[in-house]
Structure formats: structure tokens, C-alpha cells
Amino acid sequence: MTSKYNPLWAILLPIIAAVLLLIVKSVPGIPGSGLLLGAVVIASVVSAVHHAEVIAHRVGEPFGTLVLAMAVTVIECALIISMMMSGTADSATLPRDTVFAGVMILLSGVVGISLLAGGRRHHVQQFKLDGINAALGTLVAILAFTLILPNYTIVPGPSYNQKQMLFIAIATLVLFGAFTFFQTVRHRDYFLPEEDHLADDGDEHAEPPSNRDALVSCLLLVIALVSVVLGAKGVSPAIEAMLDRAGAPAGTVGILIAAIVLLPESVAAVRAALGNRLQTSLNLAIGSAIATIGLTIPAVIIVSLAQGWSLSLGLAPMSMALLVVTLFITSISLRTGRTNILPGIVHLVLFAAYLFLSFVP
């Protein structure tokens, strides 16, 4: 049953996580259950992204990056909604903090490391401007609707009323759907790597997984995602208690969630850049940012409206300034279709500033 694409650890990890989850749920009061659930969630996240990558390799670009983005979004929504259900004081701002953290991690951290690592190894790397410009334009519109405009409505606080939230959910889904159609059907070629700039190490030309490998990964992906969804609710009180004891500032939970969810996919993006496949790396980073907001925010809005929860979506002034600067720098860094190490350094310094100001506002 094991293979190159599904080694033993990738098969056993989601199964063991599911068994541990079943034990914890069936036998209440187990000592260290919070740690066990935390291990279940982390193991399930890692295995889910691995099996999503196997499926992505099977279906090829650009559908592959869409599969990864969808898997990551399901995980993120599960973590956010489960922690909101715990009813903490910061639950109204948790979706905003998590989405903002995800965008900053992807656009400044992942893009920065990818440009720096790829530029250091290959000096100058190329990508297609048409696809990246379309992605950035869609991302800016979604970010403006979800994280900036709530600060300028007549509704008190950085929030929307129910009608506005419903409209924003629909508008965001329309933008995500339009970009997905553009990426996978109408102009798929805009997101395909150039044949002349494929990986030097031959990974790009490796045989794709077999149908059997893909079916095994589909089954294990479902198991892993279900484990994340069910385990997240149980582990959220332990996470909040840990951060409270550490004296972490507000918004840290969002950074932690985004970091856990995006870590495996970030590694895949950096590996693609190192293999001289910058197009794939940028597809992963920017496509995940679009999916993170384009699907997570509508899902959270729908659940919030159904449950009567309040949401504070508008960013604080400092965060809004960081977001605008990040989008501006990203548009400059990716304006020519060629990159080197300098934009990577700029992005990483910006990411460091975001992390520092999050803990020392």
C-alpha cells in the first residue's frame, strides 16, 4: 500500500490521529487530553496538506494549487469556528486576526523567503505577469471589502450590519469564483510554468502519482480533515489558556492558527522556488491568500449570522497601514515578471516588522 507518494508515515499519521481523537472523545477526563488533541490537530494538518499535494500533483497545474488552497481553507475555517464557539472575549475579532495573519504570512513571509531563496540559487527567476496581476487585483478587492471597508460604514465599530455582511459574503464568493474560473478554465495558461524554466533537479518531470495513490490520498485527506474539524473544538480552550499564561497580546491566537495551517504549504512554495519553479511558488502563495479570505470570511459570516455572533472585521489603523504597504510592495516586486534576492529581503523585513509590532504594538 505504501509508495513513493504515500510513504508509511503519511498513511499511518491520519489513522493514528483519528484513533486518538476517538479515544479522547469516548473516554472523557483522560489526563493530558488537551495535549493529545493538540497532537491530533497538528498531525492531521500535516497529513492533510501532504495528501492534498499528492492529489494536486495528480491533477496538475493550476488545479493542483486550487486543491491545496481548498484543503487549507477547510482547516482554517474549522479552527476559527471551533474557537469562536468557545465564546472567548476575542471571538469577534478572531476571524479578522487569523485572515490578516494569513495574508501577511503569505505575501511577506512566504513570498519573501521564496524570492530570496530562489534568487540566491538561480540569480534571476521568471514568472508570467498576466496570471499574477489578475491574482493580485482580485486579492486587493477582496481585502478592501473584508478588512478595510468595515472601518468606514455608519455601523458603530469596525463592523458590518447583517445586510452588509450578507452582501460582502456574496461579493467575496463571486470574486473567488471568478478568479477560480479564470485560473482553471478561461486562462489556465497564465498560471502554467514556462517550459524553459522548469526545475533543474527533474522533479517537475517526475511521473505523477497513479490513480491508486490518488484514491488513497483522497480517503486519507478526508480522514485528516474530519480529525481537524472535530479536534479543533476540543483543543481551543487549551490553546487559549496557554497563551493567557504566556501573557500573549490580542491577535496572537490568529497568528498561531494561520502559522499552523500554512506551514506545510509554505514549505511547498519555498521548495518550488528553490527548484526554479517560481510560477508554482507564487501560485501557491497568492492563490492561498485569495482562498483564505474568499472562502473563510463568507463561511464565518454565514455561521455568525446563523448563530447570532458579532464580528469585528475592520483592521486597526496600524494593521491597515501594514496591509496597504504589503500590497504596494508586492505589486512593485512582481511588476516585471523577473525577480532577484532584493525584493525577497524587503518582504522579509516587512514580515519581521509585522511580527514585532504584533507583540510590541
C-alpha positions in Angstrom: 0.0 0.0 0.0 2.9 2.3 0.6 4.6 4.1 -2.4 6.9 7.0 -3.2 4.0 9.4 -2.9 2.3 7.7 0.1 5.1 6.5 2.5 4.3 4.7 5.7 4.2 7.8 7.8 1.7 9.5 5.5 -0.6 6.6 5.8 -0.3 6.0 9.5 -0.4 9.6 10.7 -4.0 10.4 9.8 -5.2 7.0 11.0 -3.4 7.3 14.4 -4.7 10.8 14.8 -8.3 9.6 14.1 -7.9 6.8 16.7 -6.5 9.2 19.3 -9.4 11.5 18.6 -11.9 8.7 19.0 -10.3 7.6 22.4 -10.3 11.2 23.8 -13.9 11.7 22.7 -15.1 8.4 24.0 -13.3 8.5 27.4 -13.8 11.9 29.0 -11.4 13.0 31.7 -8.2 11.4 30.3 -5.1 13.1 31.8 -3.4 15.3 29.2 -6.4 15.2 26.8 -5.6 18.8 25.7 -2.1 17.8 24.6 -3.4 14.7 22.9 -6.0 16.8 20.9 -3.3 19.3 20.1 -1.1 16.5 18.7 -4.2 15.2 16.8 -4.8 18.6 15.1 -1.1 19.2 14.2 -0.7 15.6 12.8 -4.0 16.0 10.9 -3.0 19.3 9.4 0.4 18.0 8.2 -1.1 14.8 6.8 -4.0 16.7 5.1 -1.6 19.0 3.3 0.6 16.1 2.2 -2.3 14.2 0.7 -3.6 17.4 -0.9 -0.2 17.8 -2.5 -0.4 14.2 -3.9 -3.8 14.9 -5.4 -2.5 18.3 -6.7 0.4 16.6 -8.4 -2.0 14.1 -10.0 -4.4 16.7 -11.4 -1.6 19.1 -12.4 -1.3 22.9 -12.5 -3.2 25.1 -11.9 -5.8 22.8 -10.5 -3.2 21.5 -8.0 -2.7 24.7 -6.2 -6.5 25.1 -6.0 -6.8 21.7 -4.3 -4.1 22.8 -1.8 -5.9 26.1 -1.2 -9.2 24.4 -0.6 -7.8 21.9 1.9 -6.0 24.7 3.8 -9.2 26.8 3.9 -11.3 23.9 5.3 -8.7 23.5 8.1 -8.6 27.2 8.8 -12.4 27.6 8.9 -12.7 24.6 11.3 -10.2 26.1 13.7 -11.7 29.6 13.6 -15.3 28.5 14.1 -14.4 26.0 16.8 -12.6 28.7 18.8 -15.5 31.1 18.3 -17.9 28.6 19.7 -15.9 28.6 22.9 -17.2 32.1 23.5 -14.0 33.9 24.4 -13.8 37.6 24.7 -11.7 37.9 21.4 -14.0 35.6 19.4 -15.5 38.6 17.5 -12.0 39.6 16.2 -10.6 36.1 15.7 -11.6 35.7 12.0 -10.1 39.1 11.2 -6.9 38.4 13.1 -6.5 35.0 11.5 -7.2 36.1 8.0 -4.9 39.1 8.3 -2.1 37.0 9.8 -2.5 34.5 6.9 -2.2 37.3 4.3 0.9 38.7 6.0 2.5 35.3 6.3 1.9 34.5 2.7 2.6 37.9 1.0 5.5 39.0 3.1 6.9 35.8 4.7 6.4 33.1 2.1 6.9 35.3 -0.9 9.9 36.9 0.8 11.6 33.6 1.6 10.7 32.2 -1.9 12.2 35.2 -3.7 15.3 35.2 -1.5 16.0 31.5 -1.6 15.2 31.2 -5.4 17.2 34.3 -6.2 20.2 33.2 -4.2 20.3 29.8 -6.0 19.2 30.9 -9.5 20.1 34.7 -9.5 17.1 35.8 -11.6 13.8 33.9 -11.8 10.8 34.5 -14.1 7.1 34.1 -14.0 4.0 35.1 -16.0 2.7 38.6 -15.3 -0.8 38.1 -16.7 -1.7 35.5 -14.0 0.0 37.3 -11.1 -1.6 40.6 -12.0 -5.0 39.0 -12.2 -4.5 37.3 -8.8 -3.2 40.5 -7.1 -6.1 42.5 -8.5 -8.6 40.0 -7.1 -6.9 39.9 -3.8 -6.8 43.6 -3.3 -10.6 43.9 -4.0 -11.4 41.1 -1.5 -9.1 42.6 1.2 -10.7 46.0 0.7 -14.2 44.5 1.1 -13.4 42.4 4.2 -10.7 44.2 6.2 -10.8 47.9 5.3 -14.3 49.0 4.4 -15.9 47.9 7.7 -14.0 50.8 9.3 -15.9 53.3 7.1 -19.5 52.3 7.4 -22.0 54.1 9.6 -22.4 51.0 11.8 -20.7 51.6 15.2 -17.4 49.9 15.5 -15.3 48.1 12.8 -18.3 46.0 11.8 -21.0 45.4 9.2 -24.7 45.1 9.9 -26.4 41.9 8.8 -27.4 43.1 5.3 -23.9 44.4 4.7 -22.3 41.1 5.9 -24.5 39.1 3.6 -23.6 41.3 0.7 -19.9 41.1 1.4 -20.1 37.3 1.7 -21.8 37.1 -1.7 -19.4 39.6 -3.3 -16.4 37.8 -1.9 -17.6 34.4 -3.2 -18.3 35.9 -6.6 -14.7 37.3 -6.8 -13.3 34.0 -5.6 -15.4 32.0 -8.1 -14.5 34.4 -11.0 -10.8 34.1 -10.2 -11.0 30.3 -10.0 -12.8 30.1 -13.4 -10.1 32.5 -14.8 -7.3 30.4 -13.3 -8.6 26.9 -14.2 -10.7 27.3 -17.4 -10.6 30.6 -19.2 -6.9 31.5 -19.0 -5.3 28.4 -17.5 -2.1 29.0 -19.5 -1.4 32.2 -17.5 -0.6 30.1 -14.4 1.4 27.3 -16.0 5.2 27.3 -15.5 7.3 28.2 -18.6 8.8 25.0 -20.2 12.2 26.7 -20.5 12.4 27.4 -16.7 11.3 24.1 -15.2 13.1 22.6 -12.2 16.8 21.8 -12.7 16.5 18.7 -10.5 13.9 16.9 -12.6 11.2 17.0 -10.0 8.8 18.7 -12.4 9.2 15.8 -14.9 8.7 13.1 -12.3 5.9 10.7 -13.1 2.6 11.8 -11.4 1.0 9.7 -8.8 -1.0 6.7 -10.0 -4.8 6.6 -9.7 -4.4 4.2 -6.8 -2.1 6.7 -5.0 -4.5 9.5 -5.7 -7.5 7.5 -4.4 -5.6 6.5 -1.2 -4.7 10.2 -0.7 -8.3 11.2 -1.2 -9.5 8.8 1.5 -6.8 9.8 4.0 -7.3 13.5 3.2 -11.0 13.2 4.2 -10.0 11.4 7.4 -7.4 14.1 8.2 -9.9 17.0 7.6 -12.6 15.4 9.7 -10.0 14.9 12.5 -9.1 18.6 12.3 -12.7 19.7 12.4 -13.6 17.5 15.4 -10.3 18.0 17.2 -10.2 21.8 16.9 -13.1 22.4 19.2 -11.6 20.4 22.0 -8.1 21.9 21.7 -9.1 25.5 21.5 -9.5 26.0 25.4 -6.0 24.6 25.9 -4.5 27.0 23.3 -6.2 30.0 24.8 -5.1 29.0 28.4 -1.5 28.6 27.2 -1.5 32.0 25.5 -3.1 33.6 28.6 -0.4 32.2 30.8 2.3 33.5 28.5 0.7 36.9 28.5 0.4 37.0 24.7 -1.3 40.1 23.3 -4.6 40.0 21.5 -4.3 38.7 17.9 -1.7 36.1 18.8 -4.3 33.3 18.5 -4.9 34.3 14.9 -1.2 34.3 14.1 -0.8 30.9 15.7 -3.8 29.4 13.8 -2.5 30.8 10.5 1.1 29.6 11.1 0.0 26.1 11.9 -2.3 25.9 8.9 0.0 27.5 6.4 3.3 25.9 7.5 3.3 22.8 5.2 2.0 24.8 2.2 4.7 27.4 2.8 7.4 24.8 2.7 6.0 23.6 -0.6 6.1 27.1 -2.0 9.7 27.6 -0.9 10.7 24.2 -2.3 9.2 25.2 -5.7 11.2 28.4 -5.7 14.4 26.6 -4.9 13.6 24.2 -7.8 13.4 27.2 -10.2 9.6 26.9 -10.4 8.7 30.4 -9.1 5.4 30.4 -11.0 4.2 27.5 -8.9 5.5 29.1 -5.8 3.6 32.3 -6.4 0.5 30.4 -7.5 0.6 28.7 -4.0 1.2 31.9 -2.0 -1.1 34.3 -3.7 -3.8 31.7 -4.6 -3.9 30.6 -0.9 -4.3 34.2 0.2 -7.3 34.6 -2.1 -8.8 31.3 -0.9 -8.1 32.1 2.7 -10.2 35.2 2.5 -12.5 34.4 -0.4 -13.8 31.2 1.4 -13.1 31.7 5.1 -14.8 35.1 5.5 -18.0 34.0 3.8 -18.1 30.8 5.8 -17.6 32.6 9.1 -20.2 35.3 8.1 -22.8 32.6 7.4 -22.2 30.8 10.6 -22.1 34.1 12.6 -25.5 35.1 11.1 -27.0 31.7 11.9 -25.7 31.8 15.4 -26.2 35.5 16.1 -22.5 36.1 16.8 -21.0 39.6 16.4 -18.0 40.1 14.0 -15.4 42.8 14.0 -13.8 42.7 10.6 -12.1 46.1 10.2 -8.4 46.3 10.9 -6.9 48.7 13.5 -5.0 51.7 11.9 -1.5 50.2 12.3 -2.6 46.8 10.8 -4.4 48.6 8.0 -1.2 50.6 7.2 0.9 47.4 7.2 -1.6 45.7 4.9 -1.6 48.6 2.4 2.3 48.8 2.4 2.4 45.0 1.9 0.1 45.1 -1.1 2.0 48.1 -2.6 5.4 46.4 -2.1 4.1 43.1 -3.6 2.8 44.9 -6.7 6.2 46.6 -7.2 8.2 43.4 -6.5 6.2 41.4 -9.1 5.7 44.1 -11.7 8.2 43.0 -14.3 8.0 39.2 -14.4 11.6 38.8 -13.2 12.8 38.8 -9.6 16.1 38.5 -7.6 17.1 38.5 -4.0 16.5 42.2 -3.2 12.6 42.0 -3.2 12.9 38.9 -1.1 14.9 40.8 1.6 12.4 43.7 1.5 9.4 41.3 2.0 11.2 39.6 4.9 12.0 42.8 6.7 8.3 43.8 6.3 7.3 40.4 7.7 9.7 40.9 10.7 8.1 44.3 11.3 4.6 42.8 11.3 5.6 40.1 13.8 7.4 42.6 16.1 4.6 45.1 16.1 2.1 42.3 16.8 3.8 41.6 20.1 5.1 45.1 20.8 2.3 47.3 19.4 
